[in-house]
């Protein structure tokens, strides 16, 4: 389950934004640092299916409490995959740059 929201674009597609916890280094509180994931898709169901196909099986969008900002929409529309993430901007100042989803899903052994 995740907090987040969506925005329907004039061409009929949607941008879905989700705030998810993720395991990080031991220095963070409770070993968890939130991330913000943006997905561009034809509709909300397809956006969530894209994430589930990547292994994020328990991701659901309930409500529209944290829709994507105009800057976030621009970022995901300009990315070739239409699927990006960064550490939640509330947790870090200044916020990090957007990264492709494959960098989040890489195993720790592949990062070394």
SETORSE-405025 format. One line per 2 residues: their letters; for each residue x, y, z of N, C-alpha, C. Coordinates in steps of 0.02 Angstrom, whole numbers. Example, Ala and Ser with C-alpha at 12.3 -4.5 7.8 and 13.67 -1.06 7.14 Angstrom:
SETORSE-405025
AS> 660,-284,390,615,-225,390,660,-165,390  642,-112,354,684,-53,357,645,2,394 .
This chain:
SETORSE-405025
XX> 42,-58,0,0,0,0,45,62,0  21,116,-32,63,175,-37,20,238,-38 .
XX> 48,291,-12,17,356,-20,37,382,-88  -4,423,-117,13,450,-182,-48,480,-215 .
XX> -43,486,-280,-98,515,-318,-84,510,-392  -128,540,-430,-121,538,-503,-145,603,-533 .
XX> -127,613,-596,-149,671,-633,-164,649,-704  -224,663,-728,-241,645,-797,-219,702,-842 .
XX> -184,685,-895,-158,734,-942,-208,747,-998  -202,803,-1033,-249,819,-1087,-254,766,-1143 .
XX> -200,728,-1154,-202,677,-1207,-233,612,-1183  -257,609,-1121,-291,550,-1095,-247,504,-1054 .
XX> -181,512,-1056,-137,471,-1015,-135,498,-944  -105,460,-899,-100,481,-829,-28,477,-805 .
XX> -13,517,-755,50,512,-718,30,494,-647  58,438,-623,44,414,-555,106,426,-513 .
XX> 96,454,-454,151,465,-406,137,425,-343  188,388,-320,181,348,-259,238,362,-211 .
XX> 223,366,-147,274,372,-95,280,303,-62  339,274,-67,349,207,-41,409,205,6 .
XX> 406,163,59,466,153,100,512,104,64  577,111,75,626,65,46,683,54,95 .
XX> 710,-6,98,767,-18,142,828,21,117  864,51,164,924,89,147,979,73,197 .
XX> 1027,117,200,1083,106,245,1060,107,318  1099,77,364,1079,73,434,1074,140,469 .
XX> 1099,194,440,1098,258,473,1031,293,473  982,270,434,918,303,431,872,277,486 .
XX> 822,316,502,775,295,555,738,232,535  739,183,578,706,119,568,730,84,505 .
XX> 787,104,476,813,72,416,772,85,353  730,137,355,686,150,298,690,224,279 .
XX> 697,237,214,695,304,187,642,306,132  596,352,134,543,352,83,570,372,14 .
XX> 539,343,-37,555,362,-106,491,384,-141  498,425,-191,442,448,-232,452,417,-301 .
XX> 403,379,-324,405,346,-389,353,378,-434  373,393,-495,327,421,-545,322,373,-604 .
XX> 260,362,-627,247,317,-683,201,353,-732  220,352,-796,178,378,-850,149,318,-886 .
XX> 82,316,-893,49,259,-926,-17,281,-956  -48,235,-992,-112,249,-1024,-168,261,-973 .
XX> -166,225,-917,-216,235,-864,-186,212,-797  -223,223,-743,-197,206,-676,-182,132,-669 .
XX> -226,90,-694,-216,18,-688,-151,-4,-723  -138,23,-781,-77,5,-817,-15,31,-781 .
XX> -20,89,-750,37,116,-713,55,69,-655  4,46,-618,17,1,-562,41,-67,-587 .
XX> 16,-89,-644,38,-152,-673,112,-149,-691  134,-91,-718,206,-83,-733,249,-94,-671 .
XX> 227,-66,-615,265,-75,-552,261,-147,-527  203,-177,-532,196,-247,-509,239,-293,-551 .
XX> 245,-279,-616,287,-321,-659,361,-314,-642  379,-261,-607,448,-252,-585,461,-283,-516 .
XX> 410,-314,-487,419,-348,-423,388,-312,-364  357,-255,-375,325,-218,-320,252,-240,-316 .
XX> 242,-300,-290,176,-332,-292,124,-299,-247  144,-271,-192,95,-245,-143,81,-170,-152 .
XX> 89,-144,-212,78,-73,-224,6,-61,-246  -29,-19,-207,-97,0,-223,-103,76,-217 .
XX> -147,105,-255,-158,177,-252,-228,188,-222  -229,217,-163,-292,230,-130,-299,306,-122 .
XX> -346,334,-159,-357,406,-154,-309,446,-197  -310,511,-185,-269,557,-224,-240,609,-176 .
XX> -208,585,-122,-183,630,-70,-119,665,-87  -78,636,-132,-14,667,-150,-3,662,-225 .
XX> -43,700,-264,-36,696,-337,31,725,-360  53,708,-420,117,734,-445,113,809,-457 .
XX> 168,842,-443,172,914,-455,187,926,-529  177,987,-554,194,1001,-624,267,985,-641 .
XX> 313,998,-595,384,982,-607,394,907,-613  359,868,-572,365,795,-575,336,768,-640 .
XX> 281,797,-662,250,776,-725,298,788,-783  329,847,-783,378,863,-835,436,814,-834 .
XX> 461,797,-775,518,751,-769,502,683,-797  444,655,-781,427,588,-804,410,588,-879 .
XX> 381,641,-904,366,644,-976,428,648,-1018  481,677,-991,543,684,-1029,591,625,-1021 .
XX> 572,577,-980,614,517,-972,591,464,-1022  638,433,-1057,618,384,-1109,578,325,-1083 .
XX> 591,302,-1022,555,245,-994,487,265,-964  480,328,-944,418,349,-912,410,320,-843 .
XX> 466,302,-810,464,271,-744,527,291,-707  520,337,-659,577,365,-624,564,367,-548 .
XX> 618,379,-510,613,383,-437,667,429,-409  656,451,-348,707,486,-308,686,482,-235 .
XX> 733,497,-192,717,500,-120,665,554,-110  617,542,-68,563,590,-56,591,657,-36 .
XX> 569,710,-68,597,777,-57,587,803,14  537,777,50,526,797,119,581,769,164 .
XX> 611,714,143,662,681,184,732,710,173  744,739,114,811,765,99,805,837,74 .
XX> 853,877,93,856,946,70,928,959,48  942,979,-11,896,985,-68,877,916,-95 .
XX> 822,913,-133,801,848,-159,851,820,-210  853,755,-214,898,722,-261,871,728,-332 .
XX> 914,710,-380,892,708,-450,851,646,-463  809,648,-514,769,590,-533,815,538,-564 .
XX> 801,474,-550,841,419,-576,796,368,-610  823,329,-657,783,277,-687,768,222,-637 .
XX> 712,188,-645,690,138,-596,739,80,-590  776,64,-643,822,7,-639,876,18,-587 .
XX> 893,81,-571,944,93,-519,916,78,-449  851,81,-440,820,65,-376,814,-10,-367 .
XX> 804,-46,-422,790,-117,-419,853,-160,-421  911,-130,-435,973,-169,-436,988,-199,-369 .
XX> 1016,-257,-369,1034,-290,-306,1096,-256,-276  1105,-258,-210,1163,-227,-179,1229,-255,-205 .
XX> 1231,-317,-225,1294,-346,-251,1312,-315,-318  1261,-297,-358,1274,-267,-423,1298,-195,-416 .
XX> 1281,-162,-361,1303,-92,-351,1376,-87,-334  1405,-138,-303,1474,-136,-281,1523,-143,-338 .
